């Protein structure tokens, strides 16, 4: 029987996927390509929207990411950091996140933000070997995400 190691215990997990509205936008974008080729290529009004949708859907799907907080590490998409370097985390609602992404943004910060997730979490970093002062991560559950990091 396998036992769970303390460093692998998952405290919080979230999958940030594109919203229905984003999927509707790529359907509209793909369909609009039919209008561009209609005057010159009749078969293209079927082929081009299908090909466009496949390419746009692949791109949109690649924009999603997972957030995993364990006892020892934080994983966000392909990035990860040991929790020993995290001093604290602050969850922002939509208005706070808008300011954090705008006038309150430090150019050295690590960003993983998505337009379909209006809220965000600021994760303050204290690592003398890394000039990044904090991470700003989009989240649909910023309060729970920040609480998992602050425990």
N, C-alpha and C positions, 0 to 999 in steps of 0.2 A: 504494500500500500504506500503510495507516494504521499509525502508530507509537503505542505506549502512552506517555502522559505520566507522569513520575515521581509526580505528585500523584494519578493515577487508578489506580495499581497496587494491586490488592486483595491485602492481606496475610492477612486472615482473614474468613470469612463463616460465619454460622450463621442458620438459620431456627428460631425457637422457636415451635412449634405445639402446640396442646392435645394432651394424651396420650389414649390409648385410654380410660383411666378417666374422663376428663372427658366424652368422647363418650358413654360408657355412662351417666353420670349424667344427661345431657340426654335421652337416650332414655327412661330411667326417669321423669324429671320429666314429659316429654310424655305418656307412657303413663298416668301417674297422673291426668292431667286427665280422662281418660275416666271414672274412678270418681266424680269430682266432679259430672259432669252426668248420669250414668246414671239417677238417679231422676226427672229432670225433662225430659230431652231425649234420646230414643233415637238420633236421627241424630247428635247431638253426640258420641257415643262414638267416632265415626270422624273427624268434622270437627275437633273441638277438639284431639285429639292431633297430627294432621297439621299444623295451623296452629301449634300450640305448638312442635312440633319445628322447623319452618321458622324461626320467630322465634328460638328458642334456638340453633339451629345457626348462624344468621347472627351472633348476638351472640358465640358462642364462637369462631367463625372470625375475627372482628374483634379478638379478644384476642391473636392471634399477632403476631409482629413479626420483623423481620430485623435482624441485627447485621452491620455491614460496617466493617472497619478497612482504611483505605488508608494510603498513605505520609503524607498530610497531615491526614486527618480521620477521625473516628469517627461513624458513623451508627447510631443505635439507634431503630428505629421511625421516628417523625417527627422525633425530636431529632437534632441533630448538633453537634459541637464540633471546633474545630481541635486537632490533637494537640499543638501548641505549649503549650497550657494544661494538658495532662495531665502530672502529675509522675510518677506511677507507678500500677500496678494490682495488686490483690491478689485472687487466686482463693480462694474459700471453698468448702469441702465443705458437706454438708447441715447439720452441727452449727454450723459457723462462720457460715454464712449465716443460720441461725435466730437466732443471737445478734446478728448485724449488723442484722437486720430488727427485732429486739426491743430489748433493753436497751442495745445499742451504737449505736442509731440517733440521728443528729443530725436534728432537725426541719427543718433547712434543706436537707437532701440531696435530690437528684433521684432518684426511685424509679421503676423500671420492673421490677416483680417480678410473677411469676405463680405460682399455687399448684402447678402441675404440674411446675415446675422447682425442685427443692429447693436447688440450688447457685446461687452468685451471684459476681459480681465487683464489687469496690469500686474505683472509678476516682477517684483524688484529683486535684482541680482546683486550679490556682493562677492565678486571674484576678482582678485587683484591681477590675474593673468588675462582677464577678458574686459575689453573696454565697453561692452554692452551694459548699460545701466539697468535696463528692464526689458521684459518681453511684453508685447501687447497682443493678446490672442482673442479672436472672436469666439463667442460662446453663446449658446441659447440659454444656458443656466449659469450665469456669472456668479450668483451668490453661492450656489452649491460647489462650483469649481473653486472659487476663492477659499471657501471654508475647508475644502479637502486639503488645500495647500497650507493653510494656516494652522491645521491641527497638530 
